[in-house]
Amino acid sequence: MKPDFSILIPFYNEEGNVLPLIEEVCAQLDGLRFEIVCVNDCSDDATGDELVQAAQRWPDRVVTLTHAQRSGKSAALFTGLKKVQGDWVQLLDGDGQNDPADSRRLYDKHIASGNVGKLGLIAGRRTSRNDSGFKWLQSRIANGVRRLCLGDGVTDTGCGFKLIRTAAFRELPYFDSMHRFLPALVKRAGWDILEEPVADRARWHGASKYGFLDRLFAGLFDLFGMIWLVRRGHQGVALESNDPRLK
């Protein structure tokens, strides 16, 4: 049967995190029809082996995909997007910092009734940070600049927790690092955005894949591109399409 809900998790060198995270997702979503789509972005540790074990342990739940070459988080999300079947997709980071309990809570609160209107994205806002003070300061400055330039209204776009309507996700243009701008892209496409508080947990195993200079220069370059893109308008919606954005 078609799942009610899809979980999409990109993995890159997350050895030790794979099986505990998938087990936790299964426990929290018990009672729902759901799938877990995992994308291995050319990990060179035991992540691939752990994903094989996960697919064997939960054959009716877990779908695994492996990139032919390292392509980045945004590419991994789009690879998984081609496979998901649910009307809504929960994006989780592979390091265990996002809490699947928030997925169940927000699904039950906003989506289970079916009365979602034009809602296209629920963006997580971390209520506490398990980062250093320097990273917290970076995030506050980056979020403020982005919000001023793009007007997306989201205070913590760096949070990997995103619950997104599949139809809205599939309309978005792809470019490297576009996952950093999902709220602005979804709003540009005419969908509503909601921000909800979510937990932020300490990374279970491994190390962060992003450094200060990576975030700074890539973020500034991409922001200039996003400013241009947002000002270039959006796709049309046909009156005959029964699209939720017409209501």
Protein Blocks (a to p, Z undefined) as FASTA:
>chain_A
ZZfbdcddddehighjlmmmmmmmmmmmgoiacddddddehiabfklmmmmmmmmmmmml
pccdddfbdebjklmmmmmmmmpmbfbdcdddfkopacfklmmmmmmmmmmnopnojafb
dcdddfbdcbdfklmmmmmmmmmmmmmmnonopablmbmbdcddfklmmmpccdehklmm
mmmmmmmnopacddddddddddfbdcdfbdfklmmmmmmmmmmmmmmmmmnopadddfkl
opaklZZ
